[in-house]
Amino acid sequence: MDIKSPIMMRFLRCHICSKSLADPVSLNCNHSFCKSCLIQYLNQAECRDCPVCKKELPKESPGINIALKELVDAFAGRTQLDKIRNQDVVCRKHTPSWFCVDEGIAVCEECQHSLWHAGHKLKRVKEAAESMKKQRATTERRIQEEFEQLHQWLREEEEARLTAVREEEEEKRKLIDRELDIIQGQMLALENSIHQIEKDLKQDNLSFLRVRTQCILQDPQVLSGALIDVAKHLGNLKHRVCGELQEKVQYTPLILDPNSAAGWLVLSDDLTSVRYIKAKKDLPDNPERFMEHAIVLGSEGFTSGKHSWEVDVGDRFKWVIGVARETVDRKKDCYLKPQYGLWSIWKYHDEYHATRQTLTLQNPPQRITVELDYEKGHVSFYDSHDMSLLFQYEDSFKEKMFPYFNPQADTSGTPLQICPSRIQ
């Protein structure tokens, strides 16, 4: 049946607002309504019955009809993201006490009952706020620590450059002192000669003429290089300091997104490495987070261009690396196949695999370079030691692609590490 047929349009229309169903709920009498329309009707009606057939409703409020919702969203061309953007996440009249993690909205018990969210994960607003506050505090602490490291280096660099100026001043002072000593010695010799001449004149001794020819004092010369080399110390100072800072600070071409990391994962403070732990942490079930597998994505996705990054896999016996499309299923099992949104290679004990293939490698790679060429549709994996090709996918990409990491249940404690690169 054509989805645009009049019968289908009538079936997918709310009996209250006569528009396409939004978050449809179905009653026992098989009549369906927009959830918001039914809530408004029940809040205003004197009795609890179906708006169409007036059949009495059970005490338990019905949940969203997922199958019907998917059908009506497809019919109306809506996406979950569009719905979330258009709805109020906070009640405008009351202070909400619950937060629906699945729908990303605040639940006000004054306007709607929590049973409308049956099967959804609900958290107290206070608990959700405390989680965000803790995350904010951790982020602030890390920012302060990073800047304190920069401040400490700048303080040390400032002191080193001030010390260099003082040392040069001391050297120049010693040079001038030596020249002054020479001049003072010449002046003393001249004074002695003058005294001798005066004595000879008193004695009418003409020998002073011979002494005069031996005591001619040259004019003192200004020393070259006696002044501090100001240009050397101040010229392009900020530029030179920034250049030295770039050499000291490591740069990684990508970092990990902690909001996507599953509860079994621990990320390093600089978000460049990930390792597996047995005890799963209690983390918010936000839309970005993986819930069934130990997966984390890169923080930046790509929709064009050529990008590469190097991963240190070391001697770990289990891992998966590659790229994932933005809409990969993050809440259920996601298979390591392109049709499920994953282009990857992985290791299991002594074997290396790609989709439906076992890779034959001469030497176990310690570092692997992953390269994404969006326009060509290539995902390539190289042994970073000699850049020999390990495997390459050829496909076409239509959505944002993210770096993908899964340390799997490897309890060795060795992390998957994104390798730093030099700043160009």
C-alpha positions as CSV (number, residue, x, y, z in Angstrom):
1,M,0.0,0.0,0.0
2,D,1.3,3.5,-0.9
3,I,2.2,5.3,2.3
4,K,0.6,8.5,0.9
5,S,-2.8,6.8,0.4
6,P,-5.9,8.5,2.0
7,I,-6.4,5.4,4.1
8,M,-2.9,5.6,5.5
9,M,-3.2,9.3,6.1
10,R,-6.5,8.8,8.0
11,F,-4.9,6.0,10.0
12,L,-2.0,8.2,11.1
13,R,-4.0,11.2,12.1
14,C,-4.8,12.2,15.7
15,H,-8.5,12.1,16.5
16,I,-8.1,15.3,18.6
17,C,-6.0,17.7,16.6
18,S,-6.5,16.1,13.2
19,K,-2.8,16.4,12.5
20,S,-0.2,13.7,12.0
21,L,0.4,11.8,15.2
22,A,3.3,13.0,17.3
23,D,4.5,10.5,20.0
24,P,1.4,8.4,19.4
25,V,-0.3,6.5,22.3
26,S,-2.9,3.8,21.6
27,L,-5.7,3.0,23.9
28,N,-7.3,-0.5,24.6
29,C,-10.1,0.6,22.2
30,N,-7.5,0.9,19.4
31,H,-7.9,4.7,19.1
32,S,-4.7,6.6,18.8
33,F,-3.8,10.2,19.8
34,C,-0.8,12.5,20.1
35,K,0.5,12.0,23.6
36,S,0.3,15.8,24.3
37,C,-3.3,16.0,23.0
38,L,-4.5,13.1,25.2
39,I,-2.8,14.6,28.2
40,Q,-4.4,18.0,27.6
41,Y,-7.8,16.3,27.1
42,L,-7.5,14.2,30.3
43,N,-6.5,17.3,32.3
44,Q,-9.6,19.2,31.1
45,A,-12.1,16.3,31.1
46,E,-14.3,15.5,34.1
47,C,-14.0,11.8,33.6
48,R,-11.3,9.5,32.3
49,D,-12.6,8.0,29.0
50,C,-11.6,7.7,25.3
51,P,-12.2,11.0,23.5
52,V,-13.8,9.1,20.6
53,C,-15.8,6.1,21.9
54,K,-16.0,7.3,25.5
55,K,-14.8,3.9,26.8
56,E,-13.4,4.2,30.3
57,L,-9.7,4.1,30.4
58,P,-7.6,2.0,32.8
59,K,-5.8,3.6,35.7
60,E,-2.4,3.0,34.1
61,S,-1.6,5.5,31.4
62,P,-0.5,4.0,28.1
63,G,3.0,4.3,26.8
64,I,4.1,5.5,23.4
65,N,3.3,3.0,20.6
66,I,6.8,2.6,19.2
67,A,5.8,0.8,16.1
68,L,3.2,3.4,15.2
69,K,5.6,6.2,16.1
70,E,8.2,4.9,13.6
71,L,5.5,4.6,11.0
72,V,4.1,8.0,11.5
73,D,7.5,9.6,11.7
74,A,8.5,8.0,8.4
75,F,5.2,9.2,6.9
76,A,5.6,12.8,8.2
77,G,9.4,12.9,7.4
78,R,10.2,13.6,11.0
79,T,13.4,12.5,12.8
80,Q,14.0,12.1,16.5
81,L,16.4,15.0,16.4
82,D,13.7,17.3,14.8
83,K,11.3,16.3,17.6
84,I,13.7,17.0,20.4
85,R,14.5,20.4,18.9
86,N,10.9,21.4,18.8
87,Q,9.7,20.3,22.2
88,D,10.0,22.0,25.6
89,V,12.6,20.3,27.7
90,V,11.5,22.2,30.8
91,C,7.9,22.9,32.0
92,R,7.1,26.5,31.8
93,K,4.6,26.4,34.7
94,H,6.1,24.2,37.3
95,T,9.4,23.0,38.7
96,P,9.9,19.5,37.2
97,S,11.1,16.7,39.6
98,W,12.1,14.0,37.0
99,F,14.2,13.9,33.9
100,C,13.6,11.4,31.1
101,V,16.9,10.2,29.9
102,D,15.4,8.5,26.8
103,E,13.6,11.5,25.6
104,G,15.9,14.2,27.0
105,I,13.0,16.2,28.6
106,A,12.0,17.2,32.1
107,V,8.9,15.4,33.5
108,C,6.5,17.6,35.4
109,E,4.3,15.6,37.7
110,E,1.8,18.5,37.7
111,C,1.2,18.3,34.0
112,Q,1.9,14.7,33.1
113,H,2.2,11.5,35.0
114,S,5.5,9.6,35.1
115,L,3.6,6.5,33.8
116,W,3.5,8.3,30.4
117,H,7.2,7.4,30.4
118,A,6.7,3.8,31.2
119,G,9.8,1.8,30.2
120,H,11.9,4.9,30.0
121,K,14.9,5.7,32.2
122,L,13.9,8.4,34.7
123,K,16.3,10.2,37.0
124,R,15.6,12.8,39.6
125,V,16.3,16.3,38.3
126,K,18.5,16.9,41.3
127,E,20.5,13.7,40.5
128,A,20.9,14.8,36.9
129,A,21.9,18.2,38.0
130,E,24.5,16.8,40.4
131,S,25.9,14.6,37.6
132,M,26.3,17.7,35.4
133,K,27.7,19.7,38.3
134,K,30.3,17.0,39.0
135,Q,31.2,16.9,35.3
136,R,31.6,20.6,35.3
137,A,33.8,20.6,38.4
138,T,36.0,17.9,36.9
139,T,36.3,19.8,33.6
140,E,37.2,23.0,35.4
141,R,39.8,21.3,37.5
142,R,41.5,19.8,34.4
143,I,41.5,23.2,32.7
144,Q,43.1,24.8,35.7
145,E,45.7,22.0,35.8
146,E,46.5,22.4,32.1
147,F,46.9,26.2,32.4
148,E,49.0,25.9,35.6
149,Q,51.4,23.7,33.7
150,L,51.6,26.4,31.0
151,H,52.0,29.1,33.6
152,Q,54.8,27.2,35.3
153,W,56.6,26.8,32.1
154,L,56.2,30.4,31.2
155,R,57.4,31.5,34.6
156,E,60.5,29.2,34.2
157,E,61.1,30.6,30.7
158,E,60.8,34.2,32.0
159,E,63.3,33.6,34.7
160,A,65.7,31.9,32.3
161,R,65.6,34.9,30.0
162,L,66.0,37.4,32.8
163,T,68.9,35.4,34.1
164,A,70.5,35.6,30.6
165,V,70.2,39.4,30.6
166,R,71.8,39.5,34.1
167,E,74.6,37.2,33.0
168,E,75.3,39.3,29.9
169,E,75.3,42.5,32.0
170,E,77.8,40.9,34.4
171,E,80.1,39.9,31.5
172,K,80.0,43.4,29.9
173,R,80.6,45.0,33.3
174,K,83.8,42.8,33.8
175,L,85.0,43.8,30.3
176,I,84.5,47.5,31.1
177,D,86.2,47.1,34.5
178,R,89.3,45.6,32.7
179,E,89.4,48.5,30.3
180,L,89.1,51.0,33.2
181,D,92.0,49.2,35.1
182,I,94.2,49.7,32.0
183,I,93.3,53.4,31.7
184,Q,93.8,53.9,35.4
185,G,97.2,52.3,35.1
186,Q,98.1,54.6,32.1
187,M,96.9,57.6,34.1
188,L,99.1,56.7,37.1
189,A,102.1,56.3,34.8
190,L,101.3,59.7,33.3
191,E,101.1,61.3,36.7
192,N,104.4,59.8,37.7
193,S,106.0,61.2,34.5
194,I,104.5,64.7,35.2
195,H,106.0,64.7,38.7
196,Q,109.4,63.7,37.2
197,I,109.2,66.5,34.7
198,E,108.4,69.0,37.3
199,K,111.3,67.8,39.4
200,D,113.6,68.0,36.4
201,L,112.5,71.6,35.6
202,K,113.2,72.6,39.2
203,Q,116.7,71.1,38.8
204,D,117.1,72.6,35.3
205,N,117.5,69.1,33.9
206,L,116.7,68.8,30.2
207,S,116.3,65.0,30.4
208,F,112.5,65.6,30.7
209,L,112.3,66.1,27.0
210,R,113.3,62.4,26.5
211,V,110.7,61.3,29.1
212,R,108.0,63.3,27.4
213,T,108.4,61.3,24.2
214,Q,107.8,58.1,26.1
215,C,104.6,59.2,28.1
216,I,102.1,60.1,25.4
217,L,98.7,58.8,26.6
218,Q,96.2,57.8,23.8
219,D,92.6,58.9,24.1
220,P,90.4,56.1,25.5
221,Q,88.3,54.2,22.9
222,V,84.6,53.2,23.2
223,L,84.6,49.4,23.4
224,S,82.6,47.5,20.7
225,G,80.1,45.1,22.2
226,A,80.1,46.8,25.6
227,L,76.4,47.4,25.6
228,I,73.8,44.7,26.3
229,D,72.4,43.1,23.1
230,V,68.8,44.3,23.6
231,A,67.7,43.1,20.2
232,K,68.8,39.6,21.0
233,H,66.7,39.5,24.1
234,L,63.6,41.3,22.9
235,G,63.4,40.6,19.2
236,N,60.3,38.6,18.3
237,L,60.2,37.4,21.9
238,K,56.6,36.2,21.9
239,H,57.1,34.4,18.6
240,R,60.2,32.6,19.8
241,V,58.6,31.6,23.1
242,C,55.5,30.2,21.3
243,G,57.9,28.3,19.0
244,E,59.6,26.7,22.0
245,L,56.2,26.0,23.6
246,Q,55.1,24.1,20.5
247,E,58.2,21.9,20.7
248,K,57.5,21.1,24.4
249,V,53.7,20.6,24.2
250,Q,52.4,17.4,22.6
251,Y,49.7,17.6,20.0
252,T,47.4,14.8,19.0
253,P,45.4,15.0,15.7
254,L,42.2,13.9,17.6
255,I,41.0,13.4,21.1
256,L,38.3,11.1,22.6
257,D,34.8,12.1,23.5
258,P,34.1,11.2,27.1
259,N,30.3,11.7,26.6
260,S,30.3,8.7,24.2
261,A,32.4,6.4,26.4
262,A,30.8,3.2,27.8
263,G,30.9,2.6,31.5
264,W,33.7,0.0,31.3
265,L,36.2,2.6,30.0
266,V,38.6,4.9,31.7
267,L,40.0,7.8,29.6
268,S,43.2,9.6,30.4
269,D,43.0,13.2,31.7
270,D,44.2,14.5,28.3
271,L,41.6,12.4,26.5
272,T,44.2,10.6,24.3
273,S,44.1,7.1,25.6
274,V,41.5,4.6,26.8
275,R,41.6,1.4,28.8
276,Y,39.1,-1.3,30.0
277,I,38.0,-2.0,33.6
278,K,35.9,-4.8,34.9
279,A,33.6,-2.8,37.1
280,K,31.1,-0.8,35.0
281,K,30.7,2.8,36.1
282,D,27.2,4.3,36.5
283,L,27.2,7.0,33.8
284,P,24.3,9.0,32.3
285,D,22.5,7.2,29.5
286,N,22.8,10.2,27.2
287,P,22.1,9.8,23.5
288,E,25.8,9.9,22.6
289,R,26.9,7.1,25.0
290,F,27.5,3.5,24.1
291,M,25.8,1.1,26.5
292,E,26.4,-2.5,25.4
293,H,30.0,-2.5,24.3
294,A,33.3,-0.9,25.6
295,I,33.3,1.7,22.8
296,V,34.4,5.4,22.6
297,L,34.4,7.7,19.6
298,G,36.7,10.6,18.7
299,S,35.4,14.0,19.6
300,E,35.4,15.3,16.0
301,G,33.6,13.8,13.1
302,F,34.4,14.4,9.4
303,T,32.2,15.0,6.4
304,S,34.9,15.8,3.8
305,G,38.6,15.7,3.3
306,K,41.4,13.3,4.1
307,H,42.3,12.5,7.8
308,S,44.7,10.2,9.5
309,W,45.7,9.3,13.1
310,E,48.1,6.8,14.6
311,V,47.1,4.4,17.4
312,D,49.6,2.6,19.7
313,V,48.0,-0.9,20.2
314,G,51.2,-2.4,21.7
315,D,51.1,-6.0,22.7
316,R,47.4,-6.0,23.8
317,F,45.7,-9.2,22.8
318,K,42.2,-7.7,22.1
319,W,41.2,-4.4,20.4
320,V,39.1,-2.9,17.7
321,I,39.9,0.4,15.9
322,G,38.4,2.1,12.8
323,V,35.7,4.6,12.0
324,A,31.9,4.7,12.7
325,R,29.1,6.6,11.1
326,E,27.3,9.1,13.4
327,T,24.0,7.1,13.4
328,V,25.7,3.8,14.5
329,D,23.5,2.0,17.1
330,R,24.9,3.1,20.5
331,K,22.4,1.3,22.8
332,K,22.4,-2.3,21.4
333,D,24.7,-4.8,19.7
334,C,26.6,-3.2,16.8
335,Y,28.2,-5.6,14.5
336,L,31.7,-5.0,13.0
337,K,30.4,-4.6,9.4
338,P,29.9,-1.5,7.2
339,Q,26.2,-2.2,6.8
340,Y,25.9,-1.6,10.5
341,G,28.0,1.6,10.3
342,L,31.5,0.3,11.3
343,W,34.6,0.0,9.2
344,S,37.3,-1.6,11.4
345,I,40.0,-4.1,11.9
346,W,40.5,-6.0,15.2
347,K,42.8,-8.4,17.0
348,Y,41.7,-11.4,19.0
349,H,44.7,-13.1,20.7
350,D,47.1,-13.8,17.8
351,E,44.6,-13.3,14.9
352,Y,43.8,-10.1,13.0
353,H,40.5,-9.7,11.3
354,A,38.5,-7.3,9.0
355,T,35.0,-7.9,7.9
356,R,34.6,-11.6,7.0
357,Q,38.4,-11.9,6.6
358,T,41.4,-13.1,8.6
359,L,44.4,-10.9,7.9
360,T,47.8,-12.5,7.3
361,L,50.4,-10.2,8.7
362,Q,54.2,-10.8,8.6
363,N,54.9,-8.9,11.8
364,P,52.4,-8.0,14.6
365,P,52.0,-4.2,14.3
366,Q,52.7,-2.1,17.4
367,R,51.3,1.1,15.9
368,I,48.6,1.3,13.3
369,T,47.8,4.4,11.2
370,V,44.1,4.8,10.3
371,E,43.3,6.9,7.2
372,L,39.9,8.2,6.2
373,D,39.5,9.6,2.7
374,Y,35.9,10.8,2.7
375,E,35.5,11.7,-1.0
376,K,37.1,8.5,-2.3
377,G,35.2,6.4,0.3
378,H,38.3,4.7,1.6
379,V,39.2,3.6,5.1
380,S,42.8,2.3,5.1
381,F,44.9,0.7,7.9
382,Y,48.7,0.8,7.7
383,D,51.5,-0.6,9.9
384,S,53.1,2.7,11.1
385,H,56.5,1.1,11.1
386,D,56.9,0.8,7.4
387,M,53.4,2.1,6.2
388,S,52.6,-1.2,4.6
389,L,48.9,-1.6,3.9
390,L,47.1,-4.0,6.2
391,F,43.6,-3.6,4.9
392,Q,41.4,-1.1,3.0
393,Y,37.6,-0.6,2.7
394,E,36.0,0.9,-0.3
395,D,32.6,2.4,0.2
396,S,30.6,5.7,-0.1
397,F,29.9,7.9,2.8
398,K,26.8,10.1,3.2
399,E,27.0,11.2,6.9
400,K,29.5,12.3,9.5
401,M,32.3,9.7,10.2
402,F,34.0,9.4,13.7
403,P,37.2,7.7,14.8
404,Y,36.2,4.5,16.7
405,F,38.0,2.7,19.5
406,N,37.2,-0.4,21.5
407,P,39.8,-1.8,23.9
408,Q,37.5,-4.8,24.5
409,A,37.7,-6.9,27.7
410,D,41.5,-6.6,27.9
411,T,42.4,-6.3,31.6
412,S,46.1,-6.0,31.0
413,G,45.8,-2.3,31.9
414,T,47.6,-1.3,28.7
415,P,45.6,1.5,27.0
416,L,44.9,2.2,23.4
417,Q,46.9,5.4,22.9
418,I,46.5,8.0,20.2
419,C,50.0,9.0,19.2
420,P,51.1,12.6,19.2
421,S,52.3,14.3,16.1
422,R,54.4,17.4,15.4
423,I,52.7,20.7,15.0
424,Q,53.2,22.0,11.4
